[in-house]
């Protein structure tokens, strides 16, 4: 029991683990140039965050505006219910505009520009 072996270094263990993963086919594929190793870029995360904010902001704005109208006109809870649904619809429309590339320009139609029409 007097075996005085020194434990392997961390670099040696890391190299052995990498080799075992490579042999087992568990290595993640190499990322294309300009992409992080996880496969999700900062632009993708920003888009996802913006989609979530658009949806939540629409509902919260409808909630706040509906509560104010209910308080002012004493129509509880109808103003809040209606405006929450309208806020959710507005949030979904904003997400659709964002994902389809339309932006916020009023009346912009890609087909007119692409076809050369005015």
Secondary structure, DSSP 8 states (H G I E B T S, - for coil): ---------HHHHHHHHHHHHHHHT-S-----TTS-TTS--HHHHHHHHHHHHHHHHHHHHHHHHHHHHHHHHT-TTHHHHHHHHHHHHHHHHHHHHHHHT-TT-TT--HHHHHHT--
